């Protein structure tokens, strides 16, 4: 069995993919994260469009949301890269 591969790292903390996870499971997890990213960005855009809304009035909320989105995208990217390394070559 191979050592677990890091799929995401932030502030010195590494997150690992389960060594038993299949490429399909990793891709499913990445898709789940990206679906959440799309919904979050859509909600953020709508919130920023409302000039009296909390997100437009308090940019720190929007910044915190965008940092979270960035981390989700990076994690999903790491998961797809890991899935690629686990996909059998024919």
Z-matrix of the N, CA and C atoms (Angstrom, degrees):
N
C 1 1.440
C 2 1.526 1 108.08
N 3 1.327 2 116.38 1 137.29
C 4 1.456 3 121.88 2 179.26
C 5 1.524 4 110.63 3 -77.82
N 6 1.321 5 115.20 4 155.68
C 7 1.465 6 120.35 5 174.45
C 8 1.521 7 108.29 6 -67.02
N 9 1.336 8 117.39 7 148.23
C 10 1.456 9 119.09 8 179.44
C 11 1.529 10 110.98 9 -61.98
N 12 1.326 11 115.61 10 144.77
C 13 1.458 12 121.38 11 179.48
C 14 1.518 13 109.82 12 -101.13
N 15 1.317 14 115.19 13 137.33
C 16 1.456 15 120.49 14 177.54
C 17 1.522 16 108.84 15 -71.97
N 18 1.333 17 116.84 16 128.13
C 19 1.456 18 120.24 17 177.87
C 20 1.520 19 111.46 18 -104.46
N 21 1.337 20 116.72 19 -9.54
C 22 1.459 21 120.29 20 -178.08
C 23 1.514 22 108.36 21 -164.55
N 24 1.322 23 115.57 22 140.66
C 25 1.457 24 120.57 23 176.86
C 26 1.516 25 108.59 24 -139.40
N 27 1.324 26 115.32 25 135.63
C 28 1.462 27 120.89 26 176.98
C 29 1.515 28 108.77 27 -148.69
N 30 1.308 29 115.51 28 130.48
C 31 1.472 30 122.39 29 178.27
C 32 1.527 31 112.43 30 52.14
N 33 1.315 32 115.41 31 39.00
C 34 1.456 33 119.88 32 177.03
C 35 1.519 34 115.05 33 82.22
N 36 1.319 35 117.33 34 -0.52
C 37 1.464 36 121.39 35 178.66
C 38 1.528 37 108.17 36 -101.07
N 39 1.332 38 115.94 37 129.07
C 40 1.466 39 120.47 38 179.48
C 41 1.518 40 110.09 39 -106.29
N 42 1.317 41 115.00 40 141.74
C 43 1.457 42 122.74 41 176.14
C 44 1.527 43 106.82 42 -113.30
N 45 1.322 44 115.95 43 133.13
C 46 1.461 45 120.73 44 -172.50
C 47 1.522 46 112.07 45 -114.88
N 48 1.325 47 114.15 46 148.96
C 49 1.458 48 120.91 47 172.61
C 50 1.525 49 108.02 48 -83.23
N 51 1.300 50 116.35 49 140.53
C 52 1.463 51 121.61 50 175.37
C 53 1.526 52 107.89 51 -58.96
N 54 1.322 53 117.99 52 126.52
C 55 1.464 54 119.68 53 -179.65
C 56 1.524 55 113.30 54 -60.23
N 57 1.326 56 117.75 55 -21.19
C 58 1.464 57 121.14 56 179.94
C 59 1.525 58 112.83 57 -91.11
N 60 1.332 59 117.79 58 -5.94
C 61 1.463 60 120.27 59 -179.60
C 62 1.523 61 109.78 60 -67.56
N 63 1.317 62 115.15 61 136.47
C 64 1.463 63 120.71 62 178.45
C 65 1.530 64 109.61 63 -82.56
N 66 1.336 65 117.42 64 161.69
C 67 1.463 66 119.42 65 174.83
C 68 1.538 67 111.86 66 -54.96
N 69 1.327 68 116.14 67 -39.41
C 70 1.467 69 119.84 68 179.93
C 71 1.536 70 110.59 69 -63.42
N 72 1.316 71 117.85 70 -40.88
C 73 1.466 72 120.98 71 178.61
C 74 1.529 73 111.01 72 -65.85
N 75 1.324 74 116.75 73 -41.03
C 76 1.453 75 120.21 74 177.95
C 77 1.528 76 111.20 75 -64.32
N 78 1.315 77 116.71 76 -42.34
C 79 1.465 78 120.14 77 178.76
C 80 1.526 79 110.91 78 -66.65
N 81 1.306 80 116.79 79 -36.31
C 82 1.464 81 120.86 80 177.07
C 83 1.525 82 110.55 81 -63.33
N 84 1.329 83 116.41 82 -43.20
C 85 1.459 84 121.14 83 177.26
C 86 1.521 85 111.81 84 -63.13
N 87 1.330 86 116.61 85 -41.55
C 88 1.467 87 120.62 86 178.49
C 89 1.530 88 110.52 87 -64.61
N 90 1.323 89 116.56 88 -40.77
C 91 1.464 90 120.56 89 177.98
C 92 1.524 91 110.84 90 -62.89
N 93 1.315 92 116.30 91 -41.90
C 94 1.464 93 120.49 92 177.80
C 95 1.533 94 110.75 93 -59.62
N 96 1.325 95 116.72 94 -45.51
C 97 1.466 96 120.40 95 178.11
C 98 1.527 97 111.27 96 -62.48
N 99 1.332 98 117.23 97 -43.63
C 100 1.463 99 120.21 98 -178.44
C 101 1.523 100 112.28 99 -68.81
N 102 1.318 101 117.93 100 -32.07
C 103 1.470 102 120.45 101 173.71
C 104 1.528 103 109.91 102 -63.58
N 105 1.322 104 116.62 103 -41.53
C 106 1.466 105 120.68 104 177.83
C 107 1.527 106 110.54 105 -65.69
N 108 1.327 107 116.87 106 -38.73
C 109 1.471 108 121.29 107 177.25
C 110 1.521 109 110.13 108 -60.68
N 111 1.330 110 116.96 109 -46.56
C 112 1.464 111 120.52 110 -179.23
C 113 1.528 112 111.00 111 -60.71
N 114 1.320 113 117.32 112 -43.63
C 115 1.463 114 120.77 113 179.37
C 116 1.528 115 110.92 114 -65.62
N 117 1.322 116 116.65 115 -39.86
C 118 1.463 117 120.77 116 179.98
C 119 1.529 118 111.30 117 -65.84
N 120 1.321 119 116.98 118 -44.89
C 121 1.463 120 120.78 119 179.78
C 122 1.521 121 110.15 120 -64.47
N 123 1.314 122 116.99 121 -41.49
C 124 1.463 123 120.69 122 177.81
C 125 1.526 124 111.32 123 -60.74
N 126 1.320 125 116.00 124 -44.94
C 127 1.469 126 120.89 125 178.81
C 128 1.525 127 110.71 126 -64.82
N 129 1.322 128 116.73 127 -41.66
C 130 1.459 129 120.64 128 178.90
C 131 1.529 130 110.74 129 -62.90
N 132 1.319 131 116.71 130 -45.11
C 133 1.466 132 120.17 131 178.99
C 134 1.525 133 111.17 132 -59.74
N 135 1.321 134 116.63 133 -43.58
C 136 1.466 135 119.98 134 178.54
C 137 1.530 136 110.39 135 -64.29
N 138 1.325 137 116.63 136 -40.67
C 139 1.459 138 120.30 137 179.22
C 140 1.516 139 112.85 138 -65.47
N 141 1.323 140 116.90 139 -38.04
C 142 1.462 141 120.69 140 178.87
C 143 1.525 142 111.98 141 -72.68
N 144 1.322 143 115.91 142 -25.60
C 145 1.464 144 120.86 143 179.02
C 146 1.526 145 111.64 144 -70.38
N 147 1.329 146 115.62 145 -24.33
C 148 1.468 147 121.24 146 177.71
C 149 1.522 148 107.92 147 -88.56
N 150 1.322 149 116.63 148 100.35
C 151 1.468 150 119.85 149 -172.83
C 152 1.523 151 114.39 150 -62.94
N 153 1.325 152 117.80 151 -17.97
C 154 1.466 153 120.74 152 177.10
C 155 1.525 154 112.32 153 -99.40
N 156 1.336 155 117.04 154 -1.04
C 157 1.460 156 121.03 155 -177.91
C 158 1.516 157 112.35 156 -74.13
N 159 1.326 158 115.04 157 163.18
C 160 1.470 159 121.11 158 -178.56
C 161 1.527 160 112.87 159 -57.38
N 162 1.322 161 116.88 160 -38.03
C 163 1.465 162 119.12 161 -175.89
C 164 1.522 163 111.23 162 -70.99
N 165 1.326 164 117.28 163 -38.59
C 166 1.464 165 120.17 164 179.88
C 167 1.525 166 111.06 165 -72.73
N 168 1.313 167 116.64 166 -35.59
C 169 1.466 168 121.59 167 -177.84
C 170 1.527 169 111.37 168 -75.83
N 171 1.339 170 117.21 169 -34.11
C 172 1.461 171 121.40 170 -178.01
C 173 1.529 172 109.46 171 -120.86
N 174 1.333 173 116.96 172 91.79
C 175 1.468 174 119.43 173 -177.19
C 176 1.527 175 114.06 174 -63.39
N 177 1.332 176 118.35 175 -19.15
C 178 1.470 177 119.92 176 178.61
C 179 1.527 178 110.88 177 -64.49
N 180 1.329 179 117.17 178 -33.16
C 181 1.467 180 120.64 179 176.26
C 182 1.527 181 109.58 180 -62.97
N 183 1.338 182 115.25 181 -47.36
C 184 1.472 183 120.02 182 -179.81
C 185 1.524 184 110.99 183 -62.52
N 186 1.329 185 116.41 184 -40.69
C 187 1.467 186 119.64 185 179.38
C 188 1.524 187 111.03 186 -63.41
N 189 1.318 188 117.41 187 -42.74
C 190 1.470 189 120.64 188 178.99
C 191 1.525 190 110.84 189 -62.41
N 192 1.324 191 116.18 190 -41.00
C 193 1.470 192 120.49 191 178.23
C 194 1.527 193 110.14 192 -62.95
N 195 1.328 194 116.67 193 -44.88
C 196 1.465 195 120.11 194 -178.77
C 197 1.525 196 112.08 195 -65.69
N 198 1.326 197 118.10 196 -35.35
C 199 1.467 198 119.86 197 175.12
C 200 1.528 199 110.14 198 -62.99
N 201 1.315 200 116.37 199 -41.77
C 202 1.462 201 120.06 200 177.53
C 203 1.520 202 111.61 201 -62.08
N 204 1.321 203 116.11 202 -42.27
C 205 1.470 204 121.29 203 178.50
C 206 1.531 205 109.93 204 -62.06
N 207 1.322 206 116.48 205 -44.13
C 208 1.463 207 119.94 206 179.45
C 209 1.530 208 110.99 207 -58.26
N 210 1.315 209 116.93 208 -44.82
C 211 1.464 210 120.13 209 179.78
C 212 1.526 211 111.35 210 -64.74
N 213 1.326 212 117.71 211 -38.28
C 214 1.468 213 120.39 212 177.80
C 215 1.525 214 110.76 213 -64.61
N 216 1.327 215 117.14 214 -41.42
C 217 1.470 216 120.52 215 179.32
C 218 1.526 217 110.17 216 -64.73
N 219 1.318 218 116.83 217 -43.19
C 220 1.474 219 119.51 218 178.94
C 221 1.526 220 111.40 219 -64.48
N 222 1.319 221 116.82 220 -38.97
C 223 1.460 222 119.47 221 178.69
C 224 1.535 223 109.94 222 -66.45
N 225 1.324 224 117.25 223 -43.73
C 226 1.468 225 120.61 224 178.28
C 227 1.522 226 110.59 225 -61.36
N 228 1.320 227 116.84 226 -39.33
C 229 1.463 228 120.70 227 177.70
C 230 1.527 229 110.77 228 -62.64
N 231 1.316 230 116.85 229 -44.09
C 232 1.462 231 120.51 230 177.48
C 233 1.517 232 112.14 231 -62.19
N 234 1.326 233 115.90 232 -37.00
C 235 1.472 234 119.76 233 179.23
C 236 1.522 235 110.84 234 -67.10
N 237 1.341 236 117.40 235 -40.50
C 238 1.465 237 119.17 236 179.21
C 239 1.525 238 111.04 237 -69.00
N 240 1.328 239 116.77 238 -36.97
C 241 1.468 240 119.63 239 176.23
C 242 1.533 241 110.51 240 -63.26
N 243 1.317 242 116.47 241 -42.95
C 244 1.465 243 120.34 242 179.52
C 245 1.533 244 110.24 243 -65.59
N 246 1.333 245 116.97 244 -40.75
C 247 1.471 246 120.23 245 177.16
C 248 1.525 247 110.43 246 -59.49
N 249 1.321 248 116.07 247 -39.37
C 250 1.457 249 120.48 248 179.21
C 251 1.525 250 111.97 249 -63.13
N 252 1.339 251 116.80 250 -39.43
C 253 1.464 252 118.95 251 -179.90
C 254 1.524 253 111.76 252 -71.22
N 255 1.344 254 116.90 253 -23.14
C 256 1.464 255 120.46 254 -179.36
C 257 1.526 256 113.30 255 -93.14
N 258 1.315 257 117.11 256 -6.39
C 259 1.458 258 120.34 257 -179.49
C 260 1.524 259 109.01 258 -77.34
N 261 1.329 260 116.73 259 125.61
C 262 1.471 261 119.84 260 -179.19
C 263 1.538 262 110.41 261 -60.51
N 264 1.301 263 115.65 262 137.96
C 265 1.454 264 121.63 263 177.47
C 266 1.526 265 108.13 264 -92.24
N 267 1.301 266 115.52 265 132.44
C 268 1.451 267 118.97 266 -175.66
C 269 1.441 268 113.32 267 -102.05
